[in-house]
Amino acid sequence: MRNHSVREAVWQSLIALAVFLMVGVVMVTAVNNAAAGGEAEELKTAERSLERAAVLCYVAEGCYPMTYEYLKDHYGVRIDEEKFAVDYRIFASNVMPDITVLRRDE
């Protein structure tokens, strides 16, 4: 009889440990997913900021800026260049430039 209660206590402890570990894994996964979503949102925000500045330049000057540096110098756009790389490609002064913001490898 006593042997049976010891086994039962061991199984209950193992089940509690397994549940605890599963909850821990779920929490770590949720935190990682939230961080990844935040990084993606940060990229989108930086890209939208550059696009808005390019449109503002077009409205004010009648043409899109020829370079990313022009946007920085004249329209106050600030992107963390240690964290992000900006790919700014312009086809013509009256065509919206192709602006892509990429995360730099750390």
Contacts in CASP RR format, 6 or more apart in sequence:
PFRMAT RR
TARGET T0000
AUTHOR 0000-0000-0000
METHOD contacts of the structure
MODEL  1
MRNHSVREAVWQSLIALAVFLMVGVVMVTAVNNAAAGGEAEELKTAERSL
ERAAVLCYVAEGCYPMTYEYLKDHYGVRIDEEKFAVDYRIFASNVMPDIT
VLRRDE
39 103 0 8 1.000
43 84 0 8 1.000
43 101 0 8 1.000
43 102 0 8 1.000
43 103 0 8 1.000
46 79 0 8 1.000
46 84 0 8 1.000
46 86 0 8 1.000
46 101 0 8 1.000
47 99 0 8 1.000
47 100 0 8 1.000
47 101 0 8 1.000
49 77 0 8 1.000
49 79 0 8 1.000
50 68 0 8 1.000
50 71 0 8 1.000
50 77 0 8 1.000
50 79 0 8 1.000
50 86 0 8 1.000
50 88 0 8 1.000
50 99 0 8 1.000
50 101 0 8 1.000
51 96 0 8 1.000
51 99 0 8 1.000
53 65 0 8 1.000
53 71 0 8 1.000
53 75 0 8 1.000
53 76 0 8 1.000
53 77 0 8 1.000
54 64 0 8 1.000
54 65 0 8 1.000
54 71 0 8 1.000
54 96 0 8 1.000
54 97 0 8 1.000
54 99 0 8 1.000
55 96 0 8 1.000
56 75 0 8 1.000
57 63 0 8 1.000
57 64 0 8 1.000
57 65 0 8 1.000
57 70 0 8 1.000
57 71 0 8 1.000
57 74 0 8 1.000
57 75 0 8 1.000
58 64 0 8 1.000
58 96 0 8 1.000
62 93 0 8 1.000
62 94 0 8 1.000
63 93 0 8 1.000
63 94 0 8 1.000
64 90 0 8 1.000
64 93 0 8 1.000
64 94 0 8 1.000
64 95 0 8 1.000
64 96 0 8 1.000
64 97 0 8 1.000
65 71 0 8 1.000
65 74 0 8 1.000
65 75 0 8 1.000
65 90 0 8 1.000
65 97 0 8 1.000
66 90 0 8 1.000
66 93 0 8 1.000
67 88 0 8 1.000
67 90 0 8 1.000
68 77 0 8 1.000
68 86 0 8 1.000
68 88 0 8 1.000
71 77 0 8 1.000
71 88 0 8 1.000
72 78 0 8 1.000
79 86 0 8 1.000
79 101 0 8 1.000
82 104 0 8 1.000
83 103 0 8 1.000
83 104 0 8 1.000
84 101 0 8 1.000
84 102 0 8 1.000
84 103 0 8 1.000
84 104 0 8 1.000
85 101 0 8 1.000
85 102 0 8 1.000
85 103 0 8 1.000
85 104 0 8 1.000
86 99 0 8 1.000
86 100 0 8 1.000
86 101 0 8 1.000
86 102 0 8 1.000
87 98 0 8 1.000
87 99 0 8 1.000
87 100 0 8 1.000
87 101 0 8 1.000
87 102 0 8 1.000
88 97 0 8 1.000
88 98 0 8 1.000
88 99 0 8 1.000
89 97 0 8 1.000
89 98 0 8 1.000
89 99 0 8 1.000
90 97 0 8 1.000
90 98 0 8 1.000
91 97 0 8 1.000
91 98 0 8 1.000
END
